[in-house]
């Protein structure tokens, strides 16, 4: 990366962990807020197998539980995952830029940082919760190296390309699902089969004998649920590892989604937009107005079209809703970021949104803590609450856990420079123990 493309307002000292004076404070606020959305979304999947993710909302929910589930499905799910990806992209580019400006071997240091994150993600996915996203961030993060010399405008162009690729992949998946459904229906129709030649009938019947994707996923969910509910740690770890390995099959789908957000995050840094938000207040105001103004009605329409969000039963109407929801995810993500920045810029509201900052500074620690606490509460080897906490109460539990993390993060950072896992990540990246105080 040439210095012409380097973002303004970033520190230029030695490639060492960022000091408190060098932090971009508003990023900590956004990151802390993103953690709340991630927790509200993820808590449901400590009471449902990850395999059930493909089936959308729990159709058994009624009343207030249905309302809370719908709200989170419509305005939280996908939006904060998108925000988290964008924030990781920002952090990765800040790290690369600082290392290169200091004359260090930026690629090597960045690769080590990603490998450490991958190790953390693998441990998280197998030992605590199968829904880990850190491993995907680590693997896809290497893709940023292909764009390290790209100017801001080119980053936006490539982000759009990969987002378009994501939508194209969704179309192909829906076409494949429709063909699979039509093939199975034809196999069950003797009159239709009689019109086909022998070779085609043989192929269709052979395909019909295989399990449909929906059947296989439901079987997995039904097999895993009782183990999570009553199993020992060893038994739960076995099925958790199986679910985690199954989730790796979706990495090609995550690739364009996550990389597009990484590149958008890189643009925010390279253009200097997030480094000096006051100078770009007009842009953030525009993001808030357009993002929320477009994203809210789009999310409502998408939610209406998707119903329960099950792609196996939604047909082309549900698929259209899914496409709209992906656009709404991005729009609302940017709208939420714009609103947070505007609140942070206003003196009358800055202190209120700044309560998120300590949790954001310890984002990795807090993210892993979610799994440590919730797996203990819900799984059989802990308190065994699996399936016993309704959706509305899950949301209240998430808010309580997050409030605890806000207080704990502020207490910890008043005494130490980094969160515990941030310290581990930095120390392993730089190959030496980092000072925890001072």
ABEGO torsion letter per residue (X at the ends): XBAAABBBGBBABBBBBBBAAABBAAAAAAAAAAAAAAAAAAAAAAABBAAAAAAEBBAABBEAAAAAAAAAAAAABGAAAAAAAAAAAAAAAAAAAAAAAAGBBAAAAAAAAAAAAAAAAAAAAAAABAABAAAAAAAAAAAAAAAAABBAAAAAAAAAAAAAAAAAAAAAAAAAAAAAAAAAAAAABAAAAAABBAAAAAAAAAAAABBBAAAAAAAAAAAAAAAAAABBAAAAAAAAAAAAAAAAAAAAAAAAAAAAAAAAAAAAAAAGAAABAAAAAAAAAAAAAAAAAAAAAAAAAAAAAAEAGBAAAAEAAAAAAAAAAAAAAAAAAAAAAAAAAAAAABAAAAAAAAAAAAAAAAAAAAAAAAAAAAAAAABAABAGABGABBAAAAAAAAAAAAAAAAAAAAAAAAABABBAAAAAAAAAAAGBBBBABX
